[in-house]
Amino acid sequence: MDPTVIRRRAGTWFNLIGYQAVWFTVVIGAGHGRPAWGLVAGALFVMSQLAFSRHIVRECGLLGMALLVGMAVDGVPSMLGWWHYASPYPALPPGGAPAWILMLWLSFATTLGRSMAFVRGRPFVAALLGAIGAPMAYLAAAHGWQAVILPASPVPAVLWLGVTWGLALPLLSQMAISPPAIRQS
């Protein structure tokens, strides 16, 4: 097998497994009042992904957009009191999305040109995945580790997440650089 193909596949697997490890570290750390764990893990992960990027300027643009989208998707409900975070400080803007959840957005953005590249150019798939997957992840963070404290009736929160992520994922995936297709030998 071509060494380039092996490196690309290894990079995809590293991205997938690395993101999952960051997600658990961030969520468990925040749920236990230690968000610094996740911030460090996420920063190392994002830097490792940028270190191997061939399109660093465009990828930094994607990270910036993910940060803005995360501030809106997670900041608005927090500022309106729709839900609360176990580790709410520091937040951007103050009272909005905490740094640890914004680190999840940055880490997730690195998957869009790697392990989640299959959604690029497929806006319906991206929207469906965002609308279903995001609420499930937030519910897991809420019920498994109490990182997010949802209201007694989480239906409005789940609807917010489904709609906003259903819009955000196609937008962000269009900004991602997909790796070149892997040639099968």
C-alpha atoms as a printed R data frame, in Angstrom:
    type eleno elety resid chain resno       x      y      z
1   ATOM     1    CA   MET     A     1   0.000  0.000  0.000
2   ATOM     2    CA   ASP     A     2   1.155  3.523 -0.805
3   ATOM     3    CA   PRO     A     3   2.794  5.243  2.226
4   ATOM     4    CA   THR     A     4   0.742  8.395  1.555
5   ATOM     5    CA   VAL     A     5  -2.473  6.389  1.868
6   ATOM     6    CA   ILE     A     6  -1.254  4.826  5.117
7   ATOM     7    CA   ARG     A     7  -0.353  8.240  6.572
8   ATOM     8    CA   ARG     A     8  -3.717  9.723  5.550
9   ATOM     9    CA   ARG     A     9  -5.675  6.840  7.068
10  ATOM    10    CA   ALA     A    10  -3.590  6.971 10.237
11  ATOM    11    CA   GLY     A    11  -4.261 10.709 10.453
12  ATOM    12    CA   THR     A    12  -7.994 10.125 10.079
13  ATOM    13    CA   TRP     A    13  -7.987  7.525 12.859
14  ATOM    14    CA   PHE     A    14  -5.848  9.752 15.091
15  ATOM    15    CA   ASN     A    15  -8.318 12.580 14.517
16  ATOM    16    CA   LEU     A    16 -11.349 10.407 15.304
17  ATOM    17    CA   ILE     A    17  -9.894  8.788 18.423
18  ATOM    18    CA   GLY     A    18  -8.207 12.002 19.554
19  ATOM    19    CA   TYR     A    19 -11.441 13.967 19.312
20  ATOM    20    CA   GLN     A    20 -13.332 11.351 21.317
21  ATOM    21    CA   ALA     A    21 -10.611 11.389 23.991
22  ATOM    22    CA   VAL     A    22 -10.799 15.185 24.143
23  ATOM    23    CA   TRP     A    23 -14.617 15.093 24.379
24  ATOM    24    CA   PHE     A    24 -14.511 12.764 27.380
25  ATOM    25    CA   THR     A    25 -11.665 14.691 29.045
26  ATOM    26    CA   VAL     A    26 -13.431 18.030 28.571
27  ATOM    27    CA   VAL     A    27 -16.875 16.839 29.675
28  ATOM    28    CA   ILE     A    28 -15.705 14.788 32.653
29  ATOM    29    CA   GLY     A    29 -13.328 17.553 33.749
30  ATOM    30    CA   ALA     A    30 -16.064 20.196 33.528
31  ATOM    31    CA   GLY     A    31 -18.527 17.955 35.353
32  ATOM    32    CA   HIS     A    32 -16.022 17.543 38.193
33  ATOM    33    CA   GLY     A    33 -15.188 21.254 38.396
34  ATOM    34    CA   ARG     A    34 -11.807 20.833 36.684
35  ATOM    35    CA   PRO     A    35 -12.255 22.381 33.244
36  ATOM    36    CA   ALA     A    36  -8.509 23.009 32.916
37  ATOM    37    CA   TRP     A    37  -8.011 19.301 32.127
38  ATOM    38    CA   GLY     A    38 -10.131 19.612 29.012
39  ATOM    39    CA   LEU     A    39  -8.684 22.952 28.000
40  ATOM    40    CA   VAL     A    40  -5.168 21.511 28.042
41  ATOM    41    CA   ALA     A    41  -6.191 18.296 26.246
42  ATOM    42    CA   GLY     A    42  -8.178 20.231 23.648
43  ATOM    43    CA   ALA     A    43  -5.419 22.769 23.031
44  ATOM    44    CA   LEU     A    44  -2.862 19.996 22.511
45  ATOM    45    CA   PHE     A    45  -5.220 18.178 20.164
46  ATOM    46    CA   VAL     A    46  -6.029 21.269 18.080
47  ATOM    47    CA   MET     A    47  -2.348 22.216 17.870
48  ATOM    48    CA   SER     A    48  -1.459 18.675 16.759
49  ATOM    49    CA   GLN     A    49  -4.054 18.888 13.997
50  ATOM    50    CA   LEU     A    50  -2.819 22.301 12.870
51  ATOM    51    CA   ALA     A    51   0.782 21.063 12.882
52  ATOM    52    CA   PHE     A    52  -0.076 18.586 10.112
53  ATOM    53    CA   SER     A    53  -2.423 20.830  8.160
54  ATOM    54    CA   ARG     A    54  -1.494 21.715  4.589
55  ATOM    55    CA   HIS     A    55  -4.060 24.550  4.623
56  ATOM    56    CA   ILE     A    56  -3.351 26.228  7.958
57  ATOM    57    CA   VAL     A    57  -4.807 29.647  7.061
58  ATOM    58    CA   ARG     A    58  -8.089 28.160  5.868
59  ATOM    59    CA   GLU     A    59  -8.200 25.815  8.854
60  ATOM    60    CA   CYS     A    60  -7.675 28.747 11.230
61  ATOM    61    CA   GLY     A    61 -10.614 30.463  9.504
62  ATOM    62    CA   LEU     A    62 -12.718 27.374 10.162
63  ATOM    63    CA   LEU     A    63 -11.633 27.388 13.810
64  ATOM    64    CA   GLY     A    64 -12.591 31.057 14.093
65  ATOM    65    CA   MET     A    65 -16.013 30.401 12.586
66  ATOM    66    CA   ALA     A    66 -16.530 27.393 14.890
67  ATOM    67    CA   LEU     A    67 -15.691 29.602 17.856
68  ATOM    68    CA   LEU     A    68 -18.269 32.215 16.792
69  ATOM    69    CA   VAL     A    69 -20.929 29.581 16.121
70  ATOM    70    CA   GLY     A    70 -20.185 27.926 19.479
71  ATOM    71    CA   MET     A    71 -20.502 31.259 21.265
72  ATOM    72    CA   ALA     A    72 -23.987 31.642 19.781
73  ATOM    73    CA   VAL     A    73 -25.231 28.048 20.016
74  ATOM    74    CA   ASP     A    74 -24.036 27.549 23.599
75  ATOM    75    CA   GLY     A    75 -23.873 31.148 24.805
76  ATOM    76    CA   VAL     A    76 -27.404 32.313 24.007
77  ATOM    77    CA   PRO     A    77 -29.168 29.583 26.028
78  ATOM    78    CA   SER     A    78 -26.762 30.107 28.910
79  ATOM    79    CA   MET     A    79 -27.305 33.863 28.986
80  ATOM    80    CA   LEU     A    80 -31.080 33.362 28.782
81  ATOM    81    CA   GLY     A    81 -30.988 30.815 31.628
82  ATOM    82    CA   TRP     A    82 -32.258 27.950 29.481
83  ATOM    83    CA   TRP     A    83 -29.499 25.747 30.841
84  ATOM    84    CA   HIS     A    84 -26.452 26.023 33.064
85  ATOM    85    CA   TYR     A    85 -22.929 24.659 33.039
86  ATOM    86    CA   ALA     A    86 -21.195 22.874 35.898
87  ATOM    87    CA   SER     A    87 -18.031 24.900 35.229
88  ATOM    88    CA   PRO     A    88 -19.364 28.192 33.849
89  ATOM    89    CA   TYR     A    89 -16.203 30.302 34.136
90  ATOM    90    CA   PRO     A    90 -14.430 31.689 32.240
91  ATOM    91    CA   ALA     A    91 -17.065 32.295 29.590
92  ATOM    92    CA   LEU     A    92 -17.126 34.151 26.303
93  ATOM    93    CA   PRO     A    93 -18.995 36.453 26.425
94  ATOM    94    CA   PRO     A    94 -19.343 36.688 30.223
95  ATOM    95    CA   GLY     A    95 -22.350 34.581 31.226
96  ATOM    96    CA   GLY     A    96 -22.271 32.837 27.859
97  ATOM    97    CA   ALA     A    97 -20.450 29.764 26.595
98  ATOM    98    CA   PRO     A    98 -17.707 28.571 28.959
99  ATOM    99    CA   ALA     A    99 -14.172 28.136 27.648
100 ATOM   100    CA   TRP     A   100 -14.341 24.349 27.966
101 ATOM   101    CA   ILE     A   101 -17.336 24.047 25.653
102 ATOM   102    CA   LEU     A   102 -15.726 26.428 23.165
103 ATOM   103    CA   MET     A   103 -12.688 24.134 23.215
104 ATOM   104    CA   LEU     A   104 -15.035 21.310 22.198
105 ATOM   105    CA   TRP     A   105 -16.170 23.421 19.249
106 ATOM   106    CA   LEU     A   106 -12.568 24.033 18.199
107 ATOM   107    CA   SER     A   107 -11.682 20.357 18.582
108 ATOM   108    CA   PHE     A   108 -14.787 19.288 16.669
109 ATOM   109    CA   ALA     A   109 -13.961 21.699 13.834
110 ATOM   110    CA   THR     A   110 -10.716 19.793 13.220
111 ATOM   111    CA   THR     A   111 -12.740 16.661 12.435
112 ATOM   112    CA   LEU     A   112 -14.612 18.257  9.541
113 ATOM   113    CA   GLY     A   113 -11.755 17.904  7.059
114 ATOM   114    CA   ARG     A   114 -10.559 14.596  8.472
115 ATOM   115    CA   SER     A   115 -12.673 11.966 10.234
116 ATOM   116    CA   MET     A   116 -15.958 13.772  9.431
117 ATOM   117    CA   ALA     A   117 -14.985 14.720  5.865
118 ATOM   118    CA   PHE     A   118 -17.765 12.486  4.559
119 ATOM   119    CA   VAL     A   119 -20.342 15.218  5.367
120 ATOM   120    CA   ARG     A   120 -18.618 17.832  3.198
121 ATOM   121    CA   GLY     A   121 -20.682 18.536  0.107
122 ATOM   122    CA   ARG     A   122 -23.609 16.632  1.616
123 ATOM   123    CA   PRO     A   123 -25.580 19.346  3.446
124 ATOM   124    CA   PHE     A   124 -28.598 17.127  4.143
125 ATOM   125    CA   VAL     A   125 -26.406 14.475  5.784
126 ATOM   126    CA   ALA     A   126 -24.568 17.165  7.766
127 ATOM   127    CA   ALA     A   127 -27.830 18.774  8.888
128 ATOM   128    CA   LEU     A   128 -29.339 15.436  9.913
129 ATOM   129    CA   LEU     A   129 -26.207 14.405 11.784
130 ATOM   130    CA   GLY     A   130 -26.051 17.768 13.569
131 ATOM   131    CA   ALA     A   131 -29.756 17.759 14.414
132 ATOM   132    CA   ILE     A   132 -29.629 14.262 15.917
133 ATOM   133    CA   GLY     A   133 -26.041 13.826 17.117
134 ATOM   134    CA   ALA     A   134 -25.607 17.105 18.983
135 ATOM   135    CA   PRO     A   135 -28.637 16.737 21.275
136 ATOM   136    CA   MET     A   136 -27.527 13.179 22.060
137 ATOM   137    CA   ALA     A   137 -24.030 14.410 23.004
138 ATOM   138    CA   TYR     A   138 -25.421 17.172 25.230
139 ATOM   139    CA   LEU     A   139 -27.839 14.759 26.905
140 ATOM   140    CA   ALA     A   140 -24.922 12.392 27.566
141 ATOM   141    CA   ALA     A   141 -22.877 15.254 29.036
142 ATOM   142    CA   ALA     A   142 -25.859 16.248 31.190
143 ATOM   143    CA   HIS     A   143 -26.895 12.806 32.419
144 ATOM   144    CA   GLY     A   144 -23.534 11.073 32.526
145 ATOM   145    CA   TRP     A   145 -21.305 13.766 34.020
146 ATOM   146    CA   GLN     A   146 -23.567 16.711 34.920
147 ATOM   147    CA   ALA     A   147 -21.382 19.030 32.814
148 ATOM   148    CA   VAL     A   148 -24.542 20.682 31.453
149 ATOM   149    CA   ILE     A   149 -27.547 21.195 33.689
150 ATOM   150    CA   LEU     A   150 -30.678 21.069 31.566
151 ATOM   151    CA   PRO     A   151 -34.123 22.203 32.744
152 ATOM   152    CA   ALA     A   152 -36.588 19.697 34.218
153 ATOM   153    CA   SER     A   153 -38.219 19.484 30.803
154 ATOM   154    CA   PRO     A   154 -35.298 19.396 28.344
155 ATOM   155    CA   VAL     A   155 -37.511 19.515 25.228
156 ATOM   156    CA   PRO     A   156 -36.884 23.219 24.415
157 ATOM   157    CA   ALA     A   157 -33.131 22.750 24.962
158 ATOM   158    CA   VAL     A   158 -33.070 19.657 22.732
159 ATOM   159    CA   LEU     A   159 -35.043 21.506 20.047
160 ATOM   160    CA   TRP     A   160 -32.623 24.461 20.233
161 ATOM   161    CA   LEU     A   161 -29.663 22.118 19.879
162 ATOM   162    CA   GLY     A   162 -31.230 20.173 17.023
163 ATOM   163    CA   VAL     A   163 -32.096 23.274 15.015
164 ATOM   164    CA   THR     A   164 -28.867 25.202 15.657
165 ATOM   165    CA   TRP     A   165 -26.576 22.222 15.081
166 ATOM   166    CA   GLY     A   166 -28.657 21.240 12.041
167 ATOM   167    CA   LEU     A   167 -27.753 24.638 10.598
168 ATOM   168    CA   ALA     A   168 -24.201 24.877 11.974
169 ATOM   169    CA   LEU     A   169 -22.815 21.556 10.776
170 ATOM   170    CA   PRO     A   170 -23.522 22.087  7.051
171 ATOM   171    CA   LEU     A   171 -22.096 25.624  7.294
172 ATOM   172    CA   LEU     A   172 -18.916 24.543  9.051
173 ATOM   173    CA   SER     A   173 -18.435 21.440  6.900
174 ATOM   174    CA   GLN     A   174 -18.509 23.593  3.754
175 ATOM   175    CA   MET     A   175 -15.603 25.610  5.141
176 ATOM   176    CA   ALA     A   176 -13.509 22.508  5.866
177 ATOM   177    CA   ILE     A   177 -10.763 21.279  3.590
178 ATOM   178    CA   SER     A   178 -11.345 17.678  2.674
179 ATOM   179    CA   PRO     A   179  -8.282 15.529  2.214
180 ATOM   180    CA   PRO     A   180  -7.671 14.284 -1.330
181 ATOM   181    CA   ALA     A   181  -9.441 11.035 -2.139
182 ATOM   182    CA   ILE     A   182  -7.545  7.925 -1.158
183 ATOM   183    CA   ARG     A   183  -6.680  5.819 -4.150
184 ATOM   184    CA   GLN     A   184  -7.487  2.164 -3.608
185 ATOM   185    CA   SER     A   185  -4.775 -0.260 -4.697
